[in-house]
Amino acid sequence: MYDLLMRFPFLGWVFLCVFVQLAGFNQFINARSVDLVYAIHIVMQLSTIAFMLLAAAAVLARTRPSTKASGLEPRISALIGSFLIYGIALYPRRDLSVSLEAISTVLTMIGNIAAVAALYQLGRSFSIMAETRRLVITGPYRFVRHPLYLAEEIAMVGVFMQFASVWTALLLLVQIAFQLRRMHNEELVLAASFPEYDAYRRSTARLIPGIY
């Protein structure tokens, strides 16, 4: 019952974000002339909405966790890492050149599409908190241990470009720090739950093959 009840705050947040995205999408298609940037932006918006809806479906369908991280810190890190970055929208948007706007949109689109692929692979194992359900090492997880986080950060760099300032840069750095802490917490739980995880961790990069 507790696991079921804990799904509703996340689902409410997702559906609110989807509503806001759809409203912005409707304004955008009515305000812009059709060109390459327009087409890229449409794909970016649709991929964002698809990711949010897929996340909601994964939360609804997910199984009960077999193991959870103990203590308060993993939960705080998970929540801050997941939601702090949305505060970036409280800052004024910058006027970008056409080329920078295109780069920002492409990064956001690539990140969102990659996030959809990683989330699809996770399926019913998706979770905000550091929990285990099954060990996923297929799809993008063959190449890096945390492809969903990597995809999200690529998208957030694109978003950050639209709101770039000293304060939003600080916000992004804090969010990245908590995401790294989330990875650490998740790896501890996975290693405790799956004996084969140690071999997978030694042979697979955390985020960037050959670098980190």
Secondary structure, 3 states (H helix, E strand, C coil): CHHHHCHHHHHHHHHHHHHHHHHHHHHHHHHCCCCHHHHHHHHHHHHHHHHHHHHHHHHHHCCCCCEECCCCHHHHHHHHHHHHHHHHHHCCCCCCCHHHHHHHHHHHHHHHHHHHHHHHHHHHHCCCCCEECCCCCCHHHHCECCHHHHHHHHHHHHHHHHCCCHHHHHHHHHHHHHHHHHHHHHHHHHHHHCCCHHHHHHHCECCCCCCC
